Amino acid sequence: MAFRSKEMFKKIIRKVGEENLLPGVKESLKKCLPDNKVVMGRAKRGLYAGRHIQFGNQVSEDGGNKSRRNWKPNVQEKRLFSYILDRHIRVKVTTHAIRCIDKAGGIDEYLLKTPYHKMDTEMGLFWKTKIEKMYEELGGMEVVFFSPEDEAKFEQGFKDLKLAERTARRETRRKNYMASGKQQKTEEGPEGSGTEERTIEDAPIQMAANA
């Protein structure tokens, strides 16, 4: 299936939105996208990292007869966590792309480091532009740092809270244990008195029978 740059560019602009693109991204997309490239249809919906169907010959061992065959890439469906988007991304990736993502340090780093002319799928370009936009917004946010005294206060407060929770759990366990012990005593009390009364009443009958 032909992979035309104009059709791909229109789809990316329609999905992301022209107002959401960073300055200069539109021009770089126009320059870097290939004009003609054969890419299988399902590769457009995943991250294949340059791995596509390969064609060749299958040669027999005895007569050397050749028959045409193809080799498909090893594609897996994975859930990759994006720290910038703060959620999982479900995407189809090849094993080569998984190794590239692990080497880069994550899906965010892989998409940010990979240039546009090497990102030959629609989904890769879509997530790359989206993550670049989010990364730019996060870079403009203000970061507040606490003083060492405030951090020590927060840490002490967390420790006190943990101690309070531990003592509360201990008290509830002790109360439950005491309540269960009292209940067992009350259940055993009437049964014990009944047995004693039966033995006292049955004693004269047993003596008369023995006589």
Helices and strands as residue ranges (DSSP letters): H 5-16, G 18-20, H 25-32, G 41-45, E 46-47, E 54-59, E 66-71, E 75-82, E 87-94, H 95-104, H 107-113, G 116-118, H 122-139, H 148-210
